[in-house]
Amino acid sequence: MQESAAQLIDINLASNIPDAPETLADAGLTASFVQDLMIKHLYRSGVLTGCELATHIHLPYLLIEPILEEIVDIAYAEKRGGQGLGASLDRFALTDQGKSQARDLLQMDTYIGAAPVPIEQYAEYVKKHDLNSLDVNEQLLRQAWRDFILDDELFARIGPAICSGKSCFLYGPPGTGKTTIARAIARLLDEMVGWIAIPHAVIVGDSLIRIYDPVYHNPVIVHKENDASSLWMDDAAGDQRWVTCHRPCVMVGGELTLDMLDLRYNATAKFYEAPLQVKANGGVFIIDDFGRQLVQPRDLLNRWIVPLEERIDFLTLDTGKKFTVPFEELVVFATNLDPKDLADEAFLRRIRYKIYIGEPSVEAYKAIFQKECSKKQLQYSVESLDAIIQKFYIQAKRSLRACDPRDITDWIADHCKFNNQSRNISGQTLDEIFTSYMQELR
């Protein structure tokens, strides 16, 4: 999953958020739909000004003003006074008749949120902002990953896979950094391609599907010019039904089932939740520890043969209606198993890149160890680490693992804290902790 804190970005950077609709036709919505949504918002909130109501449904006030007047004319709502500065600041509340109408509407669906985006507009946007335009070369990749320690040959192998914007297998022994690399790809896309807008919800016929998910979508926050405060990027300009986010990184592990790749209908709320691959559009979908899921690997791979090839996916509503959505994401399968043991040749042909991530070199291991020690303010002698590598890896015929420096230095930091010891680690302490750590791995 992505980091929880949204990064602060300079406001002068351009946003990919769509332009604000000037008419309901531009928004792809009918007046009756917007009216129903406004009534539900008034029912939940009690009293709202015209501007507050527009903010709640994420549409410009000028678009909803005639609809609000219609709601008053048909006696579903009434004015409760204002500031005398125009209808946008007048306060509105539902009448008894309007409340009855709201209760009837909530029987059909309980969605009370931003106005949705038509599925056609969503598909057009995603295809326009896909990853095919990604222009990455080795120099740019090394610069972007300057703080990321990889053996040199991996840059040349991973770079083309990223440029493809499609799919790849990262495979190799446990602890070699496959998941870390997959997450780093997501961060790279954010830097190289820029932000992407995620709609709060889309509408297919009369069915609502919620897409924006704060678990996977990390909104961009910007500084206001000449102001110490901050705002969401989608508050700055454009169509408020979309949230400007960093490129999504959706990661699943052994809990993944086929059901998670289909629309999920909430029978109580009476609207849908988008499947994981839709939430990953424009970013990276990581299937971690592939082959350990409850679902059989071949069943999962067969589910994605068409999406990986055609860049579209087929979803089905409870009514049986099928529709297509874009499948524009880089799918990364990270596994400790050989891909040949997981899928047949026909499917593997559709996975463009199979990249083996082996044990790091001694030099890379030392660099990772030094980086982890710097983060935790630990000091050690180079000679002590050389002796450790010789004893616990080379002589023991044990493979170096990229995850070991992180785990070992965590142990060391905990040891120092518990014993109230200096963070200048002696060779003897290093040897003792490595001995305990390696025993845990047996």
Phi, psi and chi 1 to 4 in degrees:
 res  aa     phi    psi   chi1   chi2   chi3   chi4
   1 MET       -  164.4  -62.9 -177.2 -172.7      -
   2 GLN   -81.9  164.2  -70.9  177.7  -75.8      -
   3 GLU   -63.1  144.4  -63.0  175.9    0.7      -
   4 SER   -75.7  -32.4   57.6      -      -      -
   5 ALA   -84.0  126.3      -      -      -      -
   6 ALA   -74.6  137.1      -      -      -      -
   7 GLN   -74.1  141.5 -177.7 -177.4   -3.4      -
   8 LEU   -85.7  129.3  -69.3  173.1      -      -
   9 ILE  -124.5  147.7  -56.2  -68.5      -      -
  10 ASP   -61.2  134.0 -168.7  -63.6      -      -
  11 ILE   -65.3  -20.8 -164.1  171.0      -      -
  12 ASN   -73.1  -15.3  -67.6  -39.7      -      -
  13 LEU   -69.3  140.4  -67.5  177.1      -      -
  14 ALA   -71.6  148.8      -      -      -      -
  15 SER  -103.5  149.6  168.0      -      -      -
  16 ASN   -93.1   12.9  -78.0  -29.0      -      -
  17 ILE   -70.8  138.8 -160.3  164.0      -      -
  18 PRO   -62.9  159.7  -21.9   33.2      -      -
  19 ASP   -66.0  149.2  -67.2  -25.3      -      -
  20 ALA   -65.7  138.1      -      -      -      -
  21 PRO   -69.7  140.9   25.7  -33.3      -      -
  22 GLU   -96.9  -18.4  -63.6 -177.9   -1.3      -
  23 THR  -139.4  165.6   65.4      -      -      -
  24 LEU   -63.5  -32.2  -77.0  179.3      -      -
  25 ALA   -63.2  -40.2      -      -      -      -
  26 ASP   -60.8  -38.5  -68.6  -19.8      -      -
  27 ALA   -74.7  -16.1      -      -      -      -
  28 GLY    73.5   25.1      -      -      -      -
  29 LEU  -124.2  154.0  -59.3  172.1      -      -
  30 THR   -92.8  156.6   63.5      -      -      -
  31 ALA   -62.6  -36.7      -      -      -      -
  32 SER   -65.9  -38.8   61.6      -      -      -
  33 PHE   -64.9  -47.1  177.1   88.9      -      -
  34 VAL   -62.9  -38.8  175.8      -      -      -
  35 GLN   -60.1  -45.8  176.6  179.2  -67.0      -
  36 ASP   -61.1  -41.6  -69.3  -12.9      -      -
  37 LEU   -65.8  -39.8 -174.5   58.9      -      -
  38 MET   -63.8  -40.6  -68.5  166.5   64.7      -
  39 ILE   -63.1  -41.3  -70.5  171.7      -      -
  40 LYS   -65.4  -38.5  -72.3 -169.5  -73.1 -175.9
  41 HIS   -65.0  -43.2  -88.3  -72.8      -      -
  42 LEU   -63.5  -36.4  -76.8  168.4      -      -
  43 TYR   -63.5  -42.4 -176.1   77.3      -      -
  44 ARG   -74.1  -38.9 -178.1  177.1   68.3  176.1
  45 SER   -89.5  -23.2  -61.3      -      -      -
  46 GLY    91.2  -76.1      -      -      -      -
  47 VAL  -129.7  130.5  179.1      -      -      -
  48 LEU  -139.8  146.8  -67.8  171.7      -      -
  49 THR   -77.2  166.9   67.0      -      -      -
  50 GLY   -58.7  -42.5      -      -      -      -
  51 CYS   -66.5  -39.9  -82.3      -      -      -
  52 GLU   -63.7  -39.4  -72.3  171.4  -19.8      -
  53 LEU   -63.8  -41.5 -173.2   52.3      -      -
  54 ALA   -62.1  -39.1      -      -      -      -
  55 THR   -65.8  -39.2  -60.6      -      -      -
  56 HIS   -64.3  -37.4  -83.3   60.9      -      -
  57 ILE   -98.5    1.0   65.8  172.0      -      -
  58 HIS    62.2   38.7  -65.3 -114.8      -      -
  59 LEU  -126.9  151.1  -73.0  174.0      -      -
  60 PRO   -59.5  144.9  -22.0   32.9      -      -
  61 TYR   -60.6  -37.4  174.0   72.3      -      -
  62 LEU   -60.9  -26.3  -69.1  177.5      -      -
  63 LEU   -76.5  -35.0  -97.5   65.2      -      -
  64 ILE   -93.6  -11.8   73.4  162.3      -      -
  65 GLU   -56.2  -50.0 -176.5  177.4   23.2      -
  66 PRO   -65.2  -29.9   19.2  -30.4      -      -
  67 ILE   -70.4  -39.4  -57.4  172.8      -      -
  68 LEU   -63.2  -40.2 -174.9   54.6      -      -
  69 GLU   -62.8  -38.3  -67.6  174.0   -6.7      -
  70 GLU   -65.2  -39.4  174.1   68.7   15.4      -
  71 ILE   -62.1  -38.1  -66.7  173.9      -      -
  72 VAL   -70.3  -42.4  172.8      -      -      -
  73 ASP   -61.0  -36.9  -71.3  -17.4      -      -
  74 ILE   -90.4   11.1   61.5  177.8      -      -
  75 ALA    67.6   27.1      -      -      -      -
  76 TYR   -85.4  -22.2  -79.9  166.4      -      -
  77 ALA  -142.5  162.7      -      -      -      -
  78 GLU  -141.3  154.7   60.5 -174.7    4.3      -
  79 LYS   -78.1  142.4  -70.8 -174.2  179.9 -178.7
  80 ARG  -117.4   28.7  -67.9  -75.6 -179.5   86.2
  81 GLY    94.6  173.4      -      -      -      -
  82 GLY  -165.1 -163.3      -      -      -      -
  83 GLN  -101.4    5.1  -58.2  178.3   23.6      -
  84 GLY    71.2   21.4      -      -      -      -
  85 LEU  -115.1   20.5  -61.8  174.5      -      -
  86 GLY   118.3  161.3      -      -      -      -
  87 ALA   -63.2  -27.4      -      -      -      -
  88 SER   -63.6  -23.2   64.5      -      -      -
  89 LEU  -104.3    1.4  -62.7  179.4      -      -
  90 ASP   -67.7  148.9  -73.2  -19.9      -      -
  91 ARG   -99.1  138.2  -60.1  167.0   70.7 -118.7
  92 PHE  -127.6  147.8  -62.7   87.0      -      -
  93 ALA  -145.8  155.0      -      -      -      -
  94 LEU   -74.5  146.0  -67.8 -179.3      -      -
  95 THR   -81.2  176.0   62.4      -      -      -
  96 ASP   -60.3  -38.1  -71.5  -18.9      -      -
  97 GLN   -65.2  -40.5 -175.8  179.0   -9.4      -
  98 GLY   -65.4  -37.2      -      -      -      -
  99 LYS   -66.2  -37.9  -68.9  175.5 -178.0  176.8
 100 SER   -64.1  -41.0  176.4      -      -      -
 101 GLN   -63.9  -40.2  173.9   67.8    6.8      -
 102 ALA   -61.6  -42.6      -      -      -      -
 103 ARG   -63.8  -37.2  -73.7 -170.8  -73.9  -91.4
 104 ASP   -65.2  -41.4  -71.1  -18.7      -      -
 105 LEU   -64.4  -38.6  -67.9  171.6      -      -
 106 LEU   -70.5  -17.0  -70.3  168.7      -      -
 107 GLN   -70.5  -27.5  -70.3  -63.4  -44.9      -
 108 MET   -84.3  -42.5  -68.3 -174.9  -75.4      -
 109 ASP  -162.0  149.2   73.5   74.6      -      -
 110 THR   -99.3   13.6   63.4      -      -      -
 111 TYR   -66.0  120.5  179.9   80.5      -      -
 112 ILE  -133.4   93.2  -54.7  177.5      -      -
 113 GLY  -158.5 -153.3      -      -      -      -
 114 ALA   -67.0  147.8      -      -      -      -
 115 ALA   -58.1  139.6      -      -      -      -
 116 PRO   -78.6  166.1   30.8  -36.2      -      -
 117 VAL  -104.5  133.0  173.0      -      -      -
 118 PRO   -58.2  143.9  -23.4   33.5      -      -
 119 ILE   -57.8  -31.9 -172.1   66.2      -      -
 120 GLU   -66.0  -41.1  -63.0   81.0    8.2      -
 121 GLN   -67.9  -38.5  -69.5 -174.6    8.8      -
 122 TYR   -62.8  -46.7  170.9   70.1      -      -
 123 ALA   -61.7  -41.9      -      -      -      -
 124 GLU   -62.8  -42.3 -179.4 -178.5   -0.1      -
 125 TYR   -64.9  -46.7  175.8   87.7      -      -
 126 VAL   -62.2  -41.8  170.9      -      -      -
 127 LYS   -66.1  -33.4  -69.6  176.4 -178.4  177.2
 128 LYS   -71.0  -27.2 -176.4  178.4  178.5 -178.6
 129 HIS  -115.2   38.1  -65.8   82.7      -      -
 130 ASP   -75.0 -173.4   61.5   19.5      -      -
 131 LEU   -99.3    4.5  -58.2  176.6      -      -
 132 ASN   -69.0  -21.5  -68.6  -28.0      -      -
 133 SER   -86.8    3.9   59.1      -      -      -
 134 LEU   -63.3  124.0 -174.1   60.8      -      -
 135 ASP  -116.4   94.2 -174.3   13.0      -      -
 136 VAL  -121.2  130.8  177.8      -      -      -
 137 ASN  -120.3  174.8   55.9   44.8      -      -
 138 GLU   -62.3  -37.2 -174.6  169.0  -18.1      -
 139 GLN   -63.6  -45.0 -178.6  179.5   -3.5      -
 140 LEU   -65.3  -39.3  -70.2  173.9      -      -
 141 LEU   -64.6  -44.0 -177.0   58.2      -      -
 142 ARG   -63.8  -37.4  -73.7 -179.2  179.4  -85.9
 143 GLN   -67.2  -44.6  174.1   62.5   20.6      -
 144 ALA   -65.8  -33.6      -      -      -      -
 145 TRP  -105.9   35.0  -76.1   -1.8      -      -
 146 ARG   -63.5  -26.5   55.6 -168.9  174.7  -83.7
 147 ASP   -98.0    9.1  -63.0  -35.5      -      -
 148 PHE  -110.3  121.7 -169.7   56.9      -      -
 149 ILE   -90.6  114.3  -59.5  168.2      -      -
 150 LEU  -135.1  149.2  -78.6  179.4      -      -
 151 ASP   -67.0  146.9  -72.3  -42.4      -      -
 152 ASP   -54.5  -41.3  -76.3  -14.3      -      -
 153 GLU   -66.9  -20.5   66.4  -89.7   14.1      -
 154 LEU   -70.5  -29.8  -81.7  177.8      -      -
 155 PHE   -60.0  -43.7  -76.0   98.6      -      -
 156 ALA   -68.7  -25.1      -      -      -      -
 157 ARG   -89.3  -36.3  -68.8  158.7   56.2 -163.7
 158 ILE   -79.8  -34.7  -67.3  174.4      -      -
 159 GLY   -53.6  -53.0      -      -      -      -
 160 PRO   -60.6  -33.8  -25.9   35.7      -      -
 161 ALA   -63.9  -40.1      -      -      -      -
 162 ILE   -65.8  -43.5  -63.1  173.1      -      -
 163 CYS   -59.7  -30.9  -76.0      -      -      -
 164 SER   -66.2  -30.8   74.9      -      -      -
 165 GLY    63.3   24.7      -      -      -      -
 166 LYS  -121.4  -85.4  -65.8 -178.4  178.7  178.4
 167 SER  -155.3  153.3   57.4      -      -      -
 168 CYS  -159.8  154.3   66.5      -      -      -
 169 PHE   -99.3  130.1  -98.0  112.5      -      -
 170 LEU  -111.0  114.5  -60.6 -180.0      -      -
 171 TYR  -133.4  157.3   69.9  102.6      -      -
 172 GLY   155.5 -178.6      -      -      -      -
 173 PRO   -62.7  160.4  -17.7   30.0      -      -
 174 PRO   -61.9  147.8  -19.6   30.6      -      -
 175 GLY    79.0   13.5      -      -      -      -
 176 THR   -94.6   -1.1   52.6      -      -      -
 177 GLY   101.9   18.0      -      -      -      -
 178 LYS   -63.1  -46.3  -62.4  179.7  -67.2  -63.7
 179 THR   -66.9  -38.7  -56.2      -      -      -
 180 THR   -61.7  -42.4  -58.3      -      -      -
 181 ILE   -63.9  -42.8  -68.9  171.8      -      -
 182 ALA   -60.1  -43.5      -      -      -      -
 183 ARG   -66.1  -36.5  -74.7  174.7  169.0  167.8
 184 ALA   -65.4  -31.5      -      -      -      -
 185 ILE   -62.1  -41.4  -69.0  172.1      -      -
 186 ALA   -62.3  -42.9      -      -      -      -
 187 ARG   -65.0  -36.3  -67.4 -165.4  -62.6  -88.7
 188 LEU   -64.1  -42.3  177.1   71.9      -      -
 189 LEU   -59.3  -39.9  -65.2  179.3      -      -
 190 ASP   -60.4  -40.6 -156.7   45.9      -      -
 191 GLU   -74.2  -40.9  -67.1 -177.8   19.3      -
 192 MET   -83.9  -38.4  -65.3  -65.5 -178.9      -
 193 VAL   -99.6  -27.2 -173.4      -      -      -
 194 GLY    97.1 -179.4      -      -      -      -
 195 TRP   -70.6  169.5  -50.1  -36.8      -      -
 196 ILE  -138.6  149.5 -168.2  166.8      -      -
 197 ALA   -95.1  137.6      -      -      -      -
 198 ILE  -118.2  125.1  -53.0  -67.9      -      -
 199 PRO   -73.7  146.3   27.5  -32.8      -      -
 200 HIS   -59.6  -42.0  -74.8  -84.2      -      -
 201 ALA  -157.1  159.9      -      -      -      -
 202 VAL  -123.2  161.8  -62.8      -      -      -
 203 ILE  -124.5  132.7 -172.6  166.8      -      -
 204 VAL  -122.8  107.2 -178.9      -      -      -
 205 GLY    64.2 -117.7      -      -      -      -
 206 ASP  -105.2    6.5  -64.2  -34.3      -      -
 207 SER   -98.8  133.4  -61.6      -      -      -
 208 LEU   -98.8  137.1  -73.1  160.7      -      -
 209 ILE  -129.1  119.2  -56.6  169.2      -      -
 210 ARG   -82.6  130.7 -172.5  167.0   57.5 -173.8
 211 ILE  -112.2  -51.8  -66.3 -177.0      -      -
 212 TYR   -58.2  128.5  173.1   73.7      -      -
 213 ASP  -139.0  112.5 -173.5  -21.6      -      -
 214 PRO   -61.8  -14.0   19.7  -30.2      -      -
 215 VAL   -68.5  -37.9  173.4      -      -      -
 216 TYR  -111.2  -19.0  -58.5  111.1      -      -
 217 HIS  -108.6  120.2  -61.0  132.6      -      -
 218 ASN  -104.9  101.0 -172.7   16.2      -      -
 219 PRO   -62.9  146.0  -19.6   31.7      -      -
 220 VAL   -82.7  132.8  174.0      -      -      -
 221 ILE  -114.7  138.8  -62.3  178.4      -      -
 222 VAL  -123.4  157.0  -63.2      -      -      -
 223 HIS   -83.8  136.1  -72.5  -57.0      -      -
 224 LYS   -72.1  143.6  -65.6 -179.7 -177.5  178.6
 225 GLU   -66.2  135.6  -68.5 -175.5   14.2      -
 226 ASN    56.7   32.9  -56.2  -43.1      -      -
 227 ASP  -149.3  135.4 -167.2  -25.2      -      -
 228 ALA   -78.8  -13.0      -      -      -      -
 229 SER   -82.2  174.9   62.2      -      -      -
 230 SER  -130.4  165.1  -58.7      -      -      -
 231 LEU  -147.1  157.1   74.5  156.9      -      -
 232 TRP   -65.2  143.5  -61.3  108.1      -      -
 233 MET   -58.2  -35.6  172.9   56.5   85.2      -
 234 ASP   -74.1   -6.9   56.5  -47.9      -      -
 235 ASP   -82.6  -14.1  -73.7  -23.0      -      -
 236 ALA   -78.9  -44.6      -      -      -      -
 237 ALA  -169.9  168.5      -      -      -      -
 238 GLY    89.4 -169.7      -      -      -      -
 239 ASP   -74.5  113.9 -168.3  -23.6      -      -
 240 GLN   -71.5   -7.7  -55.3  -63.4  -69.5      -
 241 ARG   -75.1   -9.1  -63.9  174.3  -63.2  168.0
 242 TRP  -111.6  149.2  -58.2   71.3      -      -
 243 VAL  -113.2  123.9 -177.2      -      -      -
 244 THR   -75.0  121.0  -55.4      -      -      -
 245 CYS  -128.9  160.1  -64.4      -      -      -
 246 HIS   -67.5  155.2  -62.0  -80.0      -      -
 247 ARG   -55.2  127.7  -66.2  -82.4  168.8  167.5
 248 PRO   -68.2  149.0   22.3  -31.3      -      -
 249 CYS  -130.4  103.5  178.3      -      -      -
 250 VAL  -101.7  121.0  175.8      -      -      -
 251 MET  -124.3  131.5 -174.8  169.8   72.5      -
 252 VAL  -129.4  156.6  -67.0      -      -      -
 253 GLY  -125.3 -131.2      -      -      -      -
 254 GLY   -66.5  -15.1      -      -      -      -
 255 GLU   -78.4   -8.0   76.3  -80.3    6.9      -
 256 LEU   -65.1  131.9  179.8   63.5      -      -
 257 THR  -129.8  164.7   63.3      -      -      -
 258 LEU   -62.3  -32.4  -72.2  178.5      -      -
 259 ASP   -60.1  -30.0  -70.6  -15.8      -      -
 260 MET   -71.9  -10.8  -63.3  168.4   69.8      -
 261 LEU  -100.2    6.3  -55.4 -180.0      -      -
 262 ASP  -115.3  162.2  -66.6  -32.4      -      -
 263 LEU   -58.3  139.3  -72.6  170.2      -      -
 264 ARG  -111.7  115.0  -74.9  169.6  -72.2  167.2
 265 TYR   -92.5  125.6 -177.6   69.4      -      -
 266 ASN   -90.8  106.3 -173.2  -39.1      -      -
 267 ALA   -65.5  -25.3      -      -      -      -
 268 THR   -79.7  -48.5  -57.9      -      -      -
 269 ALA   -77.5  -25.0      -      -      -      -
 270 LYS    65.4   37.0  -62.4 -177.8  176.2   63.4
 271 PHE  -146.1  173.4   58.9   83.3      -      -
 272 TYR  -103.6  156.0  -65.3   86.6      -      -
 273 GLU  -110.8  131.8 -171.7   75.3   22.2      -
 274 ALA   -65.4  145.7      -      -      -      -
 275 PRO   -70.9  167.5   24.7  -31.8      -      -
 276 LEU   -60.4  -39.8  -65.1  176.9      -      -
 277 GLN   -67.6  -26.9   70.7  -87.3   20.3      -
 278 VAL   -72.3  -39.7  173.3      -      -      -
 279 LYS   -65.7  -22.9  -65.5 -179.5 -179.8 -176.5
 280 ALA   -88.0   -5.3      -      -      -      -
 281 ASN   -52.6  133.7  -96.6  -30.6      -      -
 282 GLY    85.9   -0.7      -      -      -      -
 283 GLY  -138.5 -135.6      -      -      -      -
 284 VAL  -125.1  135.4  178.7      -      -      -
 285 PHE  -114.5  113.7 -168.1   -0.2      -      -
 286 ILE  -105.3  121.4  -57.1  170.0      -      -
 287 ILE  -101.0   97.5  -63.8   90.1      -      -
 288 ASP   -82.5  148.0 -162.6   24.2      -      -
 289 ASP    53.4   44.4 -153.6   13.9      -      -
 290 PHE   -60.4  136.9 -177.3   60.0      -      -
 291 GLY   104.0  -10.8      -      -      -      -
 292 ARG  -105.2    6.5  -50.4  -67.2 -174.7 -170.8
 293 GLN   -73.5  162.6  -77.3   72.5   30.0      -
 294 LEU   -64.7  -34.2  -63.9  174.5      -      -
 295 VAL   -81.1  144.8   59.4      -      -      -
 296 GLN   -66.1  137.5  -70.2  -63.3  -45.4      -
 297 PRO   -52.9  -42.0  -25.8   34.1      -      -
 298 ARG   -65.9  -34.7  -75.6  175.7  174.3   78.8
 299 ASP   -65.5  -41.9  -67.3  -23.2      -      -
 300 LEU   -66.2  -43.8  178.7   60.3      -      -
 301 LEU   -67.2  -38.5  -63.6  175.1      -      -
 302 ASN   -63.0  -33.8  -73.4  -24.2      -      -
 303 ARG   -61.4  -27.0  166.9   66.9  177.5   80.7
 304 TRP  -109.3    9.4  -86.8   -9.5      -      -
 305 ILE   -59.0  -50.8  -76.2 -179.0      -      -
 306 VAL   -66.7  -48.8  172.1      -      -      -
 307 PRO   -56.8  -41.7  -28.9   36.7      -      -
 308 LEU   -67.9  -30.5  -72.3  171.3      -      -
 309 GLU   -85.4  -44.4 -171.6   77.8   15.4      -
 310 GLU   -99.8  -10.8  -56.3  -64.7  -25.8      -
 311 ARG    66.6   24.1  -46.2  -54.8  -63.6  166.5
 312 ILE  -136.0  155.1   59.4  170.8      -      -
 313 ASP  -126.5  154.6 -164.1    9.4      -      -
 314 PHE  -110.7  125.9  -66.4   88.8      -      -
 315 LEU  -118.8  156.2  -60.0  178.7      -      -
 316 THR  -128.7  128.9  -53.7      -      -      -
 317 LEU   -77.5  165.5  -60.5  171.0      -      -
 318 ASP   -62.5  -22.8  -87.7   14.0      -      -
 319 THR   -74.6  -10.5   59.8      -      -      -
 320 GLY    97.2   -8.2      -      -      -      -
 321 LYS   -70.1  130.1  177.3 -179.9  178.4  178.7
 322 LYS  -102.2  146.5  -67.9 -176.1  179.2  -67.5
 323 PHE  -150.2  163.2   64.2   97.4      -      -
 324 THR  -104.4  148.5   61.0      -      -      -
 325 VAL  -132.3  154.1  -69.2      -      -      -
 326 PRO   -65.0  149.8  -18.2   30.3      -      -
 327 PHE  -124.1   69.9 -169.6   87.3      -      -
 328 GLU  -110.2   83.3  -66.5  -67.8  -11.9      -
 329 GLU  -155.4  157.6   58.0 -146.1   62.6      -
 330 LEU   -90.4  113.3  176.4   57.6      -      -
 331 VAL   -93.4  124.0 -178.6      -      -      -
 332 VAL  -116.5  117.3  179.7      -      -      -
 333 PHE   -95.9  113.4  -60.5   90.5      -      -
 334 ALA  -105.8  123.9      -      -      -      -
 335 THR  -148.3  151.1  179.7      -      -      -
 336 ASN   -88.5   -4.0  -58.7  -29.2      -      -
 337 LEU  -101.3  159.4  -53.1  174.6      -      -
 338 ASP   -72.5  127.6 -169.4  -38.8      -      -
 339 PRO   -52.2  -32.1  -27.1   34.8      -      -
 340 LYS   -64.9  -22.0  -66.5  178.7 -178.9  177.5
 341 ASP   -86.6   -6.8  -64.0  -28.6      -      -
 342 LEU  -108.1  -26.9  -65.4  170.8      -      -
 343 ALA  -147.5  157.0      -      -      -      -
 344 ASP   -82.0  171.9   57.1   28.9      -      -
 345 GLU   -62.2  -35.7 -176.5  179.5   -9.2      -
 346 ALA   -60.6  -41.0      -      -      -      -
 347 PHE   -76.0  -40.8 -173.8   87.6      -      -
 348 LEU   -60.3  -27.1  -71.8  178.1      -      -
 349 ARG   -64.0  -27.7  -74.1 -159.1  -51.1  -90.7
 350 ARG   -81.9  -15.4  -68.6  172.0  168.5   85.1
 351 ILE   -91.4  106.7  -53.9  -65.2      -      -
 352 ARG   -62.9  -36.2  -59.8  -62.7  177.1   88.2
 353 TYR  -129.0  130.6  -65.7   90.5      -      -
 354 LYS  -118.2  109.2  -83.3   75.9   73.0  175.0
 355 ILE  -115.5  120.1  -58.5  171.3      -      -
 356 TYR   -83.0  125.4  179.7   77.1      -      -
 357 ILE  -109.5  101.6  -49.9  -65.3      -      -
 358 GLY   -94.3 -166.9      -      -      -      -
 359 GLU   -68.9  147.6   64.6  176.2  -66.6      -
 360 PRO   -70.0  158.0   28.0  -35.0      -      -
 361 SER   -69.4  165.7   64.7      -      -      -
 362 VAL   -60.1  -39.7  171.5      -      -      -
 363 GLU   -64.6  -42.1  -68.7   73.0   19.7      -
 364 ALA   -66.2  -40.3      -      -      -      -
 365 TYR   -59.3  -45.9 -176.7   96.2      -      -
 366 LYS   -62.3  -39.8  -70.5 -179.2  178.5  179.6
 367 ALA   -65.9  -40.4      -      -      -      -
 368 ILE   -65.4  -41.4  -63.0  170.3      -      -
 369 PHE   -62.0  -43.1 -166.6   90.2      -      -
 370 GLN   -64.4  -40.6  173.0   56.6   41.1      -
 371 LYS   -63.4  -43.6 -178.3  178.6  178.0 -178.8
 372 GLU   -65.9  -38.1  -68.0  -64.8  -32.2      -
 373 CYS   -65.9  -38.9  -76.0      -      -      -
 374 SER   -63.4  -41.5  -63.4      -      -      -
 375 LYS   -62.3  -33.9  -75.2  165.7   53.6  177.7
 376 LYS  -104.3    9.6  -64.7  156.7 -167.3  169.7
 377 GLN    57.2   43.8  -61.0 -179.5  -35.9      -
 378 LEU  -104.1  144.8  -60.7  171.3      -      -
 379 GLN  -123.2  145.6  -62.9  178.9   -2.7      -
 380 TYR  -155.9  166.9   65.5   96.4      -      -
 381 SER   -96.7  145.6   72.0      -      -      -
 382 VAL   -61.3  -37.8  174.4      -      -      -
 383 GLU   -62.4  -38.4  -67.1   76.9   10.9      -
 384 SER   -64.6  -41.5  -65.1      -      -      -
 385 LEU   -67.6  -39.4 -177.4   58.7      -      -
 386 ASP   -58.6  -41.7  -73.6  -19.4      -      -
 387 ALA   -66.1  -38.2      -      -      -      -
 388 ILE   -63.2  -46.4  -71.9  -67.2      -      -
 389 ILE   -62.5  -41.4  -67.7  173.8      -      -
 390 GLN   -63.6  -44.5 -177.2   67.5   30.7      -
 391 LYS   -75.2  -48.6  175.4  179.7  177.8  179.9
 392 PHE   -92.8  -12.0  -70.0   95.4      -      -
 393 TYR  -120.3  -60.4  -68.4  100.0      -      -
 394 ILE   -67.7  -53.8  -63.3  174.6      -      -
 395 GLN   -67.9  -34.9  -67.8  179.2    1.2      -
 396 ALA   -81.1   -2.2      -      -      -      -
 397 LYS    54.0   42.5  -64.2 -175.8  178.7   -2.7
 398 ARG  -108.4  136.9  179.7 -177.2  -74.8  113.9
 399 SER   -71.1  140.9  -63.0      -      -      -
 400 LEU   -67.4  141.9  -66.8  164.7      -      -
 401 ARG  -126.4  136.5  -58.2 -165.7  -48.6  169.9
 402 ALA   -65.6  -23.5      -      -      -      -
 403 CYS   -82.5  -17.4   67.7      -      -      -
 404 ASP   -61.3  -45.3  -75.7   -5.2      -      -
 405 PRO   -57.0  -40.2  -27.4   36.5      -      -
 406 ARG   -62.9  -47.5  177.4 -160.4   62.3 -160.2
 407 ASP   -68.7  -43.1  -63.6  -18.6      -      -
 408 ILE   -62.6  -45.4  -75.7  -72.9      -      -
 409 THR   -67.9  -28.5   51.1      -      -      -
 410 ASP   -63.2  -44.6  -78.4  -15.7      -      -
 411 TRP   -60.0  -44.5  -82.6   43.3      -      -
 412 ILE   -63.8  -44.8  -65.7  172.1      -      -
 413 ALA   -62.3  -41.4      -      -      -      -
 414 ASP   -64.9  -40.1  -65.9  -21.2      -      -
 415 HIS   -61.4  -45.3  173.1   86.8      -      -
 416 CYS   -64.7  -41.1  -67.0      -      -      -
 417 LYS   -66.0  -45.5 -177.5  177.6  179.6 -179.8
 418 PHE   -65.0  -39.7  179.2   74.2      -      -
 419 ASN   -95.1    4.6  -66.3  -73.0      -      -
 420 ASN    53.0   45.2 -164.7   25.2      -      -
 421 GLN  -103.8  160.6  -70.7 -176.9   -8.1      -
 422 SER   -62.9  150.4  165.0      -      -      -
 423 ARG   -87.3   11.3  -68.2 -170.9  170.9 -120.5
 424 ASN   -90.8  101.5 -169.2   -9.1      -      -
 425 ILE   -86.0  126.7  -50.9  -56.3      -      -
 426 SER   -78.1  162.8   67.6      -      -      -
 427 GLY   -62.4  -34.8      -      -      -      -
 428 GLN   -66.9  -44.4  179.0 -179.2  -11.4      -
 429 THR   -63.0  -41.9  -60.6      -      -      -
 430 LEU   -60.5  -43.2 -156.6   58.2      -      -
 431 ASP   -63.5  -43.0 -172.5  -79.6      -      -
 432 GLU   -64.0  -42.8  -69.6  172.4   -6.0      -
 433 ILE   -70.7  -40.4  -68.3  178.3      -      -
 434 PHE   -61.3  -38.9  -99.4   90.6      -      -
 435 THR   -60.9  -46.4  -61.4      -      -      -
 436 SER   -64.7  -41.5  -62.5      -      -      -
 437 TYR   -64.5  -44.6  177.3   76.8      -      -
 438 MET   -67.6  -30.6  -66.0  -56.6  178.7      -
 439 GLN   -66.4  -35.2  -73.4  176.0  -15.7      -
 440 GLU   -64.2  -27.0  -69.4  -73.4  -29.5      -
 441 LEU   -81.9  -10.6  -64.3 -179.1      -      -
 442 ARG   -71.7      -  -68.9  178.1 -178.8  174.5
